[in-house]
């Protein structure tokens, strides 16, 4: 119930305006978002990499309604990649992109998003890093994977995301568990209908474990995106059974969540990548984080009370 309500709030323009304009909100957002500017982002990822962590950077912005906005988002990624290269960070930092931010939902959107994604992939390769194409709600899953397949013809290092709660995902995992393919496996953060996705937590957890087994037994590069200690332990166990070396998979967590655990796992020799969002369009991202992890609501409430 709470999760559904928070996901609805993430799309409510009236609530968005109120939160964005409310000063105490910034105290909370700063925990999960690495600032609004590119300088903020570079500082944050530099700090992470100096402590032995990897990072993937997301320039926030999902409500693209014009071609100019889509092209501007792509240009922002080119600037980001240039700055990462200048700072000597591209060996440890890649970028994550959402195709709707690049124009996927516009008329002729697949062609627009593909062209913009190609520009970003070319710039990433030139900078010495990679791109992961994020996944969004189930209505664009097929379109997203079609664009990823196209990108990988020229840029086979391109990765993507699969969401374990979708009924289709075990088949997608089997399809993409191939050499050179980087797959970030997450549970899923969108409010999907029961016809396409598991709704109960126990079912989502079971689906995540099933998908983990497929990816770990496969020939690709699994990226285990979870803060759940049970899922992390299972991933490490499956990797051990599959005989995987430590550099053939990685763990991923969100910026600002379980930072101590991120450091601990990295100190044990695991590859740990932090998903780092930045930018002024943080509202939708922030409210979905609250929806998928209700414990964050406690932090939010304390910040509002100035504690």
ABEGO torsion letter per residue (X at the ends): XAAAAAAAAAABAAAAAAAAABAAAAAAAAAABAEABAAAAAAAAAAAAAAGBBBBBBBBGABBABAAAAAAAAAAAAAAAAAAAAAGAAAABBBBBBAAAAGAABBGAAAAAAAAAAAAAAAAAAAGBBBBBBBBBAAAAAAAAAAAAAAAAABAABBBBBBAABAAAAAAAAAABBBGBBBBBBAEABBBBAAABBABAAAAAAAAAAAAAAAAABABBBBBBBABAAAAAAAAAAAAAAGBBAAABBBBBBBGBGAAAAAAAAAAGBBBBBBBBBEABAAAAAAAAAAABAAAAAAAAAAAAGX
